[in-house]
Amino acid sequence: MSASESAGNAVPEALRPLVEQLAALSSEQRTLVLHEAEKAANDAKVRLRPISWESLKAARGAVNLGGNAVEDCNALYDEC
């Protein structure tokens, strides 16, 4: 079995149509599609960065986490 046959078997059957569509593209188009897919995957990742305790304390009271979503929604519409 060649390396290409081995790699071809590693692709799940559900993804074979995608492989065939990519294979039909020119090299430049394929590179562009793969680049855009990587960019979209990176954009979708949650980026967390640490903040200082001072910043966290200063933000206290700026947001309210938890509570009752139904009551909050009703209160919002009752104000209108």
URJOPE-V341282 format. One record per backbone hydrogen bond with DSSP energy under -1.0 kcal/mol. NH is the residue of the N-H (numbers start at 1). CO is the residue of the C=O. If there is no record, write none. Layout:
nh = [NH/NH]
co = [CO/CO]
//
This chain:
nh = [6/7/8/9/15/16/19/20/21/22/23/24/25/30/31/32/33/34/35/36/37/38/39/40/41/42/43/44/56/57/58/59/62/72/73/74/75/76/77/78/79]
co = [2/3/4/5/12/13/15/16/17/18/19/20/22/26/27/28/29/30/31/32/33/34/35/36/37/38/39/40/52/53/54/55/59/68/69/70/71/72/73/74/75]
//
